[in-house]
Amino acid sequence: MFDVILYQPEIPPNTGNIMRLSANLGTRLHLIRPLGFSLDDRLLRRAGLDYREWADVRQHESLEECLEGLGPHRLFAATTRGQAAYTEPDYLPGDAFLFGPETRGLPGDVLEGVVAERRLHVPMRPDNRSLNLSNAVAVILFEAWRQQGFAGAARRPGVGRQ
């Protein structure tokens, strides 16, 4: 339904958490090299538990290679310098969400390649720098999925019914 792109991720537990999230939401996860860790890293495996085997994870040598392989799509970038709150766009199946490395965010030249209205931010209290990467991915993906009526979600008997 959606694609998540991690541009040069650095912290294994964040990527493990995002792998687990991707498996649970049915999104594809794209990792842009260089990675700050090995996919065999024990902290990545611990955070991802056994969801790695169910997650659709793809590695790419460059962002350009990744985007070419996605075909027609709309690209949104998460950045503290974003112009639109993550709740503003109307998301569509096939949209792709780009997130930068934990310690430095997306480089300026990468952000320039994303339409200004698709540069998203998650509102925070003043004087805070950023959210944890896996938290930001979860917040944005759940909003996009909510807009799709949680398509494909397992319905639990009695949940949500009065």
Sequence and secondary structure as in RCSB ss.txt:
>XXXX:A:sequence
MFDVILYQPEIPPNTGNIMRLSANLGTRLHLIRPLGFSLDDRLLRRAGLDYREWADVRQHESLEECLEGLGPHRL
FAATTRGQAAYTEPDYLPGDAFLFGPETRGLPGDVLEGVVAERRLHVPMRPDNRSLNLSNAVAVILFEAWRQQGF
AGAARRPGVGRQ
>XXXX:A:secstr
  EEEEES   HHHHHHHHHHHHHHT EEEEESS SS TT HHHHHHHGGGGGTSEEEEESSHHHHHHHH S  E
EEE TT SEETTSS   TT EEEE  TTT S HHHHHTS GGGEEE    TT     HHHHHHHHHHHHHHHTTT
TT    TTTT  
